[in-house]
Amino acid sequence: MNVKGDEVTLENNKLETISNLFEGKEIRSVWNAEKEEYFFSVVDVIYALTDSNIPRNYWSDLKRKLINEGSELHEKIVQLKLKSSKDGKNYLTDTLDTKVIY
């Protein structure tokens, strides 16, 4: 795994995008075989837990508030390319590992 700023690229590593369902809602996740841990899409988790109509805006507002309050959560965010269910393209997405997301 190589870190370039906030973006992480996984090279020569088995990388699987897995869709998990939480109460019928999809949560995209990525398995990092090297570290043996999952990374979950933050926006998908927010949508599943809050039923927000615009979870991306919810996350943006929450992230800004946490940063202003001095939270170190933003330092644990890893951006990975995940496939969009809307157009099938891969986009950089804020993810958190299992230790942080739970």
N, C-alpha and C positions, 0 to 999 in steps of 0.2 A: 504494500500500500504506500503510495507516495502522496504527500501533502503539498499542495500548491496554494498558498494562502488559506482560504476557507474551503477550497475544493479538494476533494480526495479522489484520486484515480486508483483503481485496483488493476494492477498489471500481473499477468501470469498467475492469476488467482481464479478459482472457480467462483464466479459471481452469478447468483441466481436471483431474479426478481420473482418474488412470491406474493400472491394475493391472498391475504387472510381475511376472513369474514368475522366481523364483530357485530352481533345483532343484525345481520343481513347487510352490513355496510362494509365495503372493501377498504382494507388498509394495506397499502403497498409496502413491501419490505424487501430488504436485500440481505442475503447471507454472505458474510465474509468468511470464507473457509480458512484463511490464514489466521485470523484472530478468533475464529469459532464463535462469532456473535452475529446477531441480527441488527440491522438498522431499519427503523420504521419511519415512514413519511409523517412528519409532524402535522401537516394539514389534514391528512386522512384521519389521524387519531383525533384531532380536534373536531372534525366533522362527525365522527362516530360517537363521540362523547357529548357534544353540545347540540347537535342538529342545527348548527348555524347554517343559514342560507348561503353565506359567503365565508367559508372557513379560512380562505387565504387572507382576507382582510382581518378576520378575528386574530389570526396568528401574527400578522404584521403589527396590529395594535398591541397585542400582549407582549410581543418581543420588545417593542419600543418601551413599554411600561417597565418591563423587567430590567432592561438596560439602565433606564433612568433611576431605578431603585437600587442599582448596584449589584444586581444578580449576575452570577458568573455563568448562567445557563448558556448564553450566546457563545461562550468559548467552547462549549461541548457540541455545538451544532456542526454536523458534517454535511456538505452538499454532495449529493450523488445524483447521477442521471437515472431517473426512473421514467418508465413508459407511461404516457398519458392515456387514460381510458377514452378521452375525447377524440384524439386524432392519431393515436398510436406512435407518436414521436417521443423521443427521450428528451427530458428537460431537467436541468439542475433543480434539485428539490432539497429543502432542509430536512435532514434526518437526525434521529437520535438513537443511540444504542439502547439495549434492554435495561442497562443499569440506570440510565437517566430517564427514560420514558416512563418507567414504572415508579 
